[in-house]
Amino acid sequence: MSNDLGFSWSQLSVEARQALLENPHGVVPAEHVPDIVRNGGSVHMAYWVASENAPEGFRLQGKQADVIAGWKTKLTQWWDGLTEDVREAVAEHRGRDLPMKYKDAVLEPNLVGGITTGTVGANEPARDQFDLAPITQDFIDWVVARKA
């Protein structure tokens, strides 16, 4: 995954990652701000002193929000391009331990982070499953949660 984000995505709580995927440029729920900052993220709050309205909350810095929004756009295009049966299999497995028969079906340029097959020792059988990258797993979890 690209270092363009500027902080450790995988160190964030699942809930913080889901909130950022939901609305990368939106207000970050207050309970996730410490988690984001602790892991190197940067948030800001815009507020006009003369305004009668209180600030609505913290937002992720523009470049960081842009990177997540870019991932989300690419992953949405990737997801929408999958056939229904492949989408169902990927959703069922949440992008983890997918049978190898789906490998060619999921690979394409919009798949952020690609796939991982893990390492196999010399005396171990070849792995017959693969995982999607962590950001893609988070995206699939987000898609599945939205359908529920």
C-alpha positions in Angstrom: 0.0 0.0 0.0 1.2 3.5 -0.8 3.0 5.6 1.8 1.2 8.6 0.4 -1.2 8.5 3.3 1.5 9.6 5.8 0.3 7.5 8.7 -0.3 3.8 9.5 -3.7 2.7 8.2 -3.3 -0.8 9.6 -2.7 0.5 13.2 -6.0 2.3 13.3 -8.9 0.6 15.0 -11.4 -1.2 12.7 -14.0 1.4 13.6 -11.7 4.3 12.7 -10.9 2.7 9.3 -14.6 2.2 8.6 -15.4 5.8 9.5 -12.7 7.1 7.2 -13.8 4.9 4.4 -17.4 6.0 4.9 -16.6 9.7 4.3 -12.9 10.5 3.9 -13.5 14.3 3.6 -16.2 14.4 6.3 -16.1 15.1 10.0 -14.2 12.4 11.8 -16.2 11.0 14.7 -14.7 12.4 17.9 -14.0 9.0 19.4 -11.6 8.2 16.5 -9.5 11.4 16.6 -7.1 10.2 19.3 -6.5 7.0 17.4 -5.8 8.8 14.2 -3.4 11.3 15.7 -1.7 8.6 17.8 -0.9 6.7 14.6 0.5 9.7 12.7 -2.6 11.1 11.1 -3.3 14.8 11.1 -6.7 16.4 11.7 -7.9 20.0 11.6 -10.9 22.1 12.5 -12.0 25.1 10.5 -13.8 27.8 12.4 -14.5 31.5 11.8 -14.1 33.5 15.0 -16.9 35.8 14.0 -19.3 32.9 13.2 -22.2 32.2 15.5 -22.0 28.5 14.7 -19.7 26.2 16.6 -17.2 24.2 14.6 -18.8 20.9 13.4 -15.7 18.8 14.3 -12.3 17.6 13.1 -11.5 16.5 9.6 -8.6 14.6 8.2 -6.0 16.8 6.5 -6.8 17.3 2.8 -4.0 15.1 1.3 -4.7 12.2 3.7 -8.4 12.4 2.9 -7.6 12.6 -0.8 -5.6 9.4 -0.6 -8.3 7.5 1.2 -11.0 8.9 -1.2 -8.7 7.7 -4.1 -8.5 4.2 -2.7 -12.3 4.2 -2.2 -12.9 5.3 -5.8 -10.5 2.7 -7.2 -11.9 -0.1 -5.0 -15.5 0.9 -5.9 -14.6 0.6 -9.6 -12.9 -2.7 -8.9 -15.9 -4.1 -6.9 -18.5 -2.9 -9.5 -16.5 -4.7 -12.2 -16.6 -8.1 -10.5 -19.3 -10.5 -11.5 -22.0 -11.2 -9.0 -20.7 -14.7 -8.2 -17.2 -13.4 -7.5 -18.6 -10.5 -5.4 -20.6 -13.0 -3.3 -17.5 -15.2 -2.8 -15.3 -12.2 -1.9 -17.9 -10.8 0.5 -18.5 -14.2 2.1 -14.7 -14.5 2.8 -14.3 -10.8 3.5 -11.3 -10.8 1.2 -9.5 -13.4 3.4 -8.7 -17.0 2.6 -10.2 -16.8 -0.9 -10.0 -20.0 -2.9 -7.4 -19.7 -5.7 -10.0 -20.2 -8.4 -11.0 -16.5 -7.8 -7.5 -15.1 -8.1 -7.6 -14.3 -11.8 -11.2 -12.9 -11.5 -10.2 -10.3 -8.8 -6.9 -9.1 -10.2 -7.1 -5.8 -12.1 -5.5 -2.4 -12.0 -8.1 -0.9 -9.5 -7.4 -3.5 -6.9 -5.5 -1.4 -4.3 -2.6 -3.3 -2.7 -3.1 -6.5 -4.8 -3.1 -9.9 -3.2 -1.0 -11.8 -0.8 -0.5 -15.6 -0.8 1.9 -15.9 2.1 5.1 -17.7 2.2 5.3 -21.5 2.1 8.2 -23.4 3.6 10.1 -26.0 1.6 8.3 -28.9 3.2 4.9 -27.3 3.2 2.2 -27.8 0.5 1.5 -24.9 -1.8 -1.2 -22.6 -0.4 -4.5 -23.0 -2.1 -5.9 -19.7 -0.8 -5.0 -16.0 -1.0 -5.9 -12.8 0.8 -6.6 -9.4 -0.6 -4.6 -6.4 0.8 -5.7 -5.0 4.2 -7.2 -1.9 2.7 -9.2 -4.0 0.3 -10.4 -6.2 3.2 -11.5 -3.0 5.0 -13.3 -1.9 1.9 -15.1 -5.2 1.6 -16.1 -5.1 5.3 -17.4 -1.6 4.7 -19.4 -2.7 1.7 -20.9 -5.7 3.5 -21.8 -3.6 6.6 -23.6 -1.0 4.3 -25.7 -3.8 2.8 -26.7 -5.1 6.3 
